[in-house]
Amino acid sequence: MLRVTSSNGGVTVDAPAKVNLTLRVVGRRPDGYHDLESVVAGVALCDRLRFEAGEGLSLTCDDPAIPSGDDNLILKAARLLREFCGVDRGARIYLRKHVPAGRGFGGGSSDAAAALAGLNALWQCGKSSAELACLGARLGSDVPLFFESPVVVMRGRGERVEPVAARPHWYAALVWPAFGNPTADVYAAYDRQPMSADGRPGATEILKFMEGPACEAAPFLVNDLEPAARSLRSDGLSVRTLLERAGAAAVGMTGSGSAYFALTDALAEARRLVDAARAGGAEAVAAALEGDSQHVQGDTP
């Protein structure tokens, strides 16, 4: 999913967002995490990171809401790679933020993966993508998937990633409210809910429909965390309702929310849904799902 280029004495990495087309919780682990099964697709809405040689490690971001101190996942990734490779080198890191934080798009994890890939190139560490993915699992559950193909099946707590050959030719209206959903709170709410056999499709059943019309995938866009996420902010803007009233046929929630996506077969339809969502008080962009044959950077919110 990551795109790494070297030029003018530095390295630039485009770090894409992701959407969980499906997400099923299949068990709870002894370590407190949950076992998941999820089909995940990269989205052509990207943060851009630039890495240049420098003394120490520094991070500059164009979004003042993003903390740039030692707790930032990008700097944690940089320190982890430096230790893993046994190097004592520095870097100036510049982040242009386009992926909204805390909405289920995996922007922080994607940025951490970009830091590992970009600094691996800048510092000439020579580590493979597989090695970087294993290292990334120590930073967060979603980090390894960004070293894989544009569509993957993710299992375990997210560290087991299996690439998928299918390349859906879909676009997405990505829509989110003003508030984010703390992941830990969503899982806590999920654990409080009674378990029941709901008869919904399994996470991977959507794979049979990945290269057909978006509407055929609609019944398979399941996310077990959605009821828990909605229970946290029952007074908030219902993004699903907003999209469905606008005529969206294939709507799902990504990650633990609070963002939703509506799949379409045409960019014009995705943009129409974006306009409707913005008129309803949400923030939104239109973007293509990532694949070998298409790339459309998300429309500016």
ROTORMAR-550629 format. One line per field, with one value per residue (C-alpha): residue number from 1; residue in three letters; chain; x, y, z. Coordinates in steps of 0.5 Angstrom, whole numbers, plus 500, padded with zeros to 3 digits. Layout:
! ROTORMAR-550629
i: [NUM; ...]
aa: [ala; ...]
ch: [A; ...]
X: [X; ...]
Y: [Y; ...]
Z: [Z; ...]
END
This chain:
! ROTORMAR-550629
i: [1; 2; 3; 4; 5; 6; 7; 8; 9; 10; 11; 12; 13; 14; 15; 16; 17; 18; 19; 20; 21; 22; 23; 24; 25; 26; 27; 28; 29; 30; 31; 32; 33; 34; 35; 36; 37; 38; 39; 40; 41; 42; 43; 44; 45; 46; 47; 48; 49; 50; 51; 52; 53; 54; 55; 56; 57; 58; 59; 60; 61; 62; 63; 64; 65; 66; 67; 68; 69; 70; 71; 72; 73; 74; 75; 76; 77; 78; 79; 80; 81; 82; 83; 84; 85; 86; 87; 88; 89; 90; 91; 92; 93; 94; 95; 96; 97; 98; 99; 100; 101; 102; 103; 104; 105; 106; 107; 108; 109; 110; 111; 112; 113; 114; 115; 116; 117; 118; 119; 120; 121; 122; 123; 124; 125; 126; 127; 128; 129; 130; 131; 132; 133; 134; 135; 136; 137; 138; 139; 140; 141; 142; 143; 144; 145; 146; 147; 148; 149; 150; 151; 152; 153; 154; 155; 156; 157; 158; 159; 160; 161; 162; 163; 164; 165; 166; 167; 168; 169; 170; 171; 172; 173; 174; 175; 176; 177; 178; 179; 180; 181; 182; 183; 184; 185; 186; 187; 188; 189; 190; 191; 192; 193; 194; 195; 196; 197; 198; 199; 200; 201; 202; 203; 204; 205; 206; 207; 208; 209; 210; 211; 212; 213; 214; 215; 216; 217; 218; 219; 220; 221; 222; 223; 224; 225; 226; 227; 228; 229; 230; 231; 232; 233; 234; 235; 236; 237; 238; 239; 240; 241; 242; 243; 244; 245; 246; 247; 248; 249; 250; 251; 252; 253; 254; 255; 256; 257; 258; 259; 260; 261; 262; 263; 264; 265; 266; 267; 268; 269; 270; 271; 272; 273; 274; 275; 276; 277; 278; 279; 280; 281; 282; 283; 284; 285; 286; 287; 288; 289; 290; 291; 292; 293; 294; 295; 296; 297; 298; 299; 300; 301]
aa: [met; leu; arg; val; thr; ser; ser; asn; gly; gly; val; thr; val; asp; ala; pro; ala; lys; val; asn; leu; thr; leu; arg; val; val; gly; arg; arg; pro; asp; gly; tyr; his; asp; leu; glu; ser; val; val; ala; gly; val; ala; leu; cys; asp; arg; leu; arg; phe; glu; ala; gly; glu; gly; leu; ser; leu; thr; cys; asp; asp; pro; ala; ile; pro; ser; gly; asp; asp; asn; leu; ile; leu; lys; ala; ala; arg; leu; leu; arg; glu; phe; cys; gly; val; asp; arg; gly; ala; arg; ile; tyr; leu; arg; lys; his; val; pro; ala; gly; arg; gly; phe; gly; gly; gly; ser; ser; asp; ala; ala; ala; ala; leu; ala; gly; leu; asn; ala; leu; trp; gln; cys; gly; lys; ser; ser; ala; glu; leu; ala; cys; leu; gly; ala; arg; leu; gly; ser; asp; val; pro; leu; phe; phe; glu; ser; pro; val; val; val; met; arg; gly; arg; gly; glu; arg; val; glu; pro; val; ala; ala; arg; pro; his; trp; tyr; ala; ala; leu; val; trp; pro; ala; phe; gly; asn; pro; thr; ala; asp; val; tyr; ala; ala; tyr; asp; arg; gln; pro; met; ser; ala; asp; gly; arg; pro; gly; ala; thr; glu; ile; leu; lys; phe; met; glu; gly; pro; ala; cys; glu; ala; ala; pro; phe; leu; val; asn; asp; leu; glu; pro; ala; ala; arg; ser; leu; arg; ser; asp; gly; leu; ser; val; arg; thr; leu; leu; glu; arg; ala; gly; ala; ala; ala; val; gly; met; thr; gly; ser; gly; ser; ala; tyr; phe; ala; leu; thr; asp; ala; leu; ala; glu; ala; arg; arg; leu; val; asp; ala; ala; arg; ala; gly; gly; ala; glu; ala; val; ala; ala; ala; leu; glu; gly; asp; ser; gln; his; val; gln; gly; asp; thr; pro]
ch: [A; A; A; A; A; A; A; A; A; A; A; A; A; A; A; A; A; A; A; A; A; A; A; A; A; A; A; A; A; A; A; A; A; A; A; A; A; A; A; A; A; A; A; A; A; A; A; A; A; A; A; A; A; A; A; A; A; A; A; A; A; A; A; A; A; A; A; A; A; A; A; A; A; A; A; A; A; A; A; A; A; A; A; A; A; A; A; A; A; A; A; A; A; A; A; A; A; A; A; A; A; A; A; A; A; A; A; A; A; A; A; A; A; A; A; A; A; A; A; A; A; A; A; A; A; A; A; A; A; A; A; A; A; A; A; A; A; A; A; A; A; A; A; A; A; A; A; A; A; A; A; A; A; A; A; A; A; A; A; A; A; A; A; A; A; A; A; A; A; A; A; A; A; A; A; A; A; A; A; A; A; A; A; A; A; A; A; A; A; A; A; A; A; A; A; A; A; A; A; A; A; A; A; A; A; A; A; A; A; A; A; A; A; A; A; A; A; A; A; A; A; A; A; A; A; A; A; A; A; A; A; A; A; A; A; A; A; A; A; A; A; A; A; A; A; A; A; A; A; A; A; A; A; A; A; A; A; A; A; A; A; A; A; A; A; A; A; A; A; A; A; A; A; A; A; A; A; A; A; A; A; A; A; A; A; A; A; A; A; A; A; A; A; A; A; A; A; A; A; A; A]
X: [500; 506; 509; 516; 520; 527; 529; 533; 537; 531; 525; 518; 513; 505; 501; 494; 488; 485; 477; 475; 470; 468; 470; 468; 470; 471; 474; 477; 485; 488; 492; 486; 486; 480; 481; 479; 477; 477; 478; 481; 482; 487; 484; 487; 487; 494; 498; 505; 512; 518; 525; 531; 538; 539; 541; 537; 530; 525; 518; 514; 507; 502; 496; 497; 492; 497; 502; 509; 513; 516; 509; 508; 508; 512; 518; 517; 517; 524; 527; 525; 528; 534; 535; 533; 538; 544; 545; 546; 543; 538; 532; 528; 521; 515; 508; 503; 496; 490; 487; 483; 485; 481; 476; 478; 482; 488; 492; 497; 499; 500; 504; 508; 509; 511; 516; 519; 519; 522; 528; 529; 531; 534; 539; 540; 538; 537; 531; 525; 518; 517; 522; 519; 512; 514; 517; 511; 507; 510; 508; 500; 496; 494; 501; 503; 498; 501; 506; 502; 498; 492; 487; 488; 485; 487; 487; 489; 489; 491; 498; 497; 496; 494; 494; 488; 489; 482; 482; 475; 474; 470; 470; 468; 465; 469; 464; 466; 463; 466; 468; 472; 471; 476; 478; 478; 472; 468; 471; 469; 462; 462; 464; 458; 453; 450; 453; 448; 448; 446; 446; 450; 455; 463; 468; 471; 464; 465; 471; 467; 464; 470; 471; 463; 458; 459; 451; 453; 458; 453; 450; 457; 459; 459; 462; 461; 463; 458; 453; 458; 460; 453; 452; 457; 454; 447; 446; 451; 450; 448; 453; 450; 443; 446; 449; 443; 438; 442; 441; 448; 447; 453; 455; 459; 463; 471; 475; 472; 469; 467; 468; 463; 464; 459; 462; 460; 462; 463; 467; 461; 457; 462; 462; 455; 454; 460; 456; 450; 454; 457; 450; 448; 454; 459; 466; 467; 472; 471; 477; 478; 480; 487; 489; 494; 490; 487; 489; 485; 487; 481; 478; 480; 475]
Y: [500; 505; 509; 510; 515; 518; 525; 531; 528; 525; 520; 521; 516; 517; 513; 511; 511; 504; 502; 496; 493; 488; 487; 481; 479; 472; 471; 475; 473; 472; 478; 483; 484; 481; 476; 479; 477; 483; 485; 491; 496; 501; 508; 513; 519; 519; 523; 525; 524; 527; 524; 528; 527; 531; 531; 528; 526; 532; 532; 538; 537; 542; 540; 543; 538; 532; 532; 532; 530; 523; 520; 521; 514; 516; 518; 512; 508; 512; 510; 503; 502; 506; 501; 495; 496; 499; 505; 512; 517; 522; 525; 531; 529; 533; 530; 533; 531; 529; 523; 525; 522; 518; 516; 509; 510; 508; 514; 514; 506; 508; 514; 509; 504; 510; 512; 505; 505; 512; 511; 504; 508; 514; 510; 505; 499; 494; 491; 487; 489; 483; 485; 492; 489; 485; 491; 495; 490; 492; 499; 497; 492; 496; 497; 491; 491; 497; 493; 489; 489; 494; 489; 484; 479; 481; 476; 476; 482; 485; 482; 476; 479; 475; 479; 478; 478; 482; 489; 492; 498; 502; 509; 511; 517; 517; 521; 523; 527; 532; 527; 521; 514; 512; 505; 502; 505; 502; 495; 496; 497; 491; 487; 489; 487; 480; 475; 473; 469; 474; 470; 475; 473; 472; 477; 474; 472; 479; 477; 473; 480; 484; 485; 486; 492; 495; 494; 487; 487; 491; 485; 483; 490; 487; 491; 488; 494; 498; 498; 499; 505; 508; 507; 511; 517; 516; 524; 525; 525; 519; 518; 512; 515; 521; 517; 512; 518; 521; 514; 510; 503; 500; 503; 501; 503; 503; 500; 503; 509; 514; 514; 511; 509; 509; 504; 507; 504; 512; 517; 522; 518; 518; 526; 527; 523; 527; 534; 531; 529; 536; 539; 535; 537; 532; 532; 528; 526; 522; 517; 511; 504; 503; 498; 497; 501; 507; 512; 518; 522; 524; 531; 536; 536]
Z: [500; 502; 496; 497; 493; 493; 491; 492; 498; 502; 502; 501; 503; 501; 507; 505; 509; 510; 511; 514; 509; 514; 521; 525; 532; 533; 540; 546; 548; 554; 553; 553; 546; 541; 535; 529; 522; 517; 510; 509; 503; 502; 500; 496; 501; 503; 509; 506; 510; 508; 511; 511; 514; 520; 527; 532; 531; 530; 527; 524; 522; 518; 523; 530; 533; 532; 537; 535; 542; 543; 544; 537; 533; 528; 533; 536; 530; 528; 535; 534; 527; 530; 535; 531; 526; 531; 527; 531; 525; 525; 521; 520; 519; 515; 516; 511; 514; 510; 513; 519; 526; 531; 526; 524; 518; 521; 519; 525; 524; 516; 518; 523; 517; 513; 518; 518; 510; 509; 514; 512; 505; 508; 513; 508; 513; 508; 511; 507; 508; 512; 517; 517; 518; 524; 527; 526; 530; 536; 535; 533; 531; 524; 522; 519; 514; 510; 508; 504; 497; 497; 499; 505; 510; 517; 523; 530; 533; 526; 526; 521; 514; 508; 501; 497; 489; 488; 486; 486; 482; 487; 489; 496; 500; 506; 511; 519; 524; 529; 534; 534; 538; 543; 541; 548; 549; 543; 545; 552; 550; 545; 551; 555; 550; 550; 545; 540; 534; 529; 522; 519; 514; 515; 514; 508; 504; 501; 497; 492; 490; 490; 483; 481; 482; 489; 490; 490; 496; 500; 504; 506; 509; 517; 522; 529; 533; 530; 535; 541; 537; 536; 543; 546; 542; 541; 541; 535; 528; 525; 519; 516; 516; 513; 507; 506; 506; 500; 497; 498; 497; 500; 507; 512; 518; 518; 524; 531; 528; 528; 520; 515; 508; 502; 496; 489; 482; 479; 482; 480; 485; 491; 490; 490; 496; 499; 497; 501; 507; 508; 507; 513; 517; 516; 514; 507; 502; 495; 494; 490; 493; 492; 486; 481; 475; 479; 483; 485; 491; 496; 494; 499; 505]
END
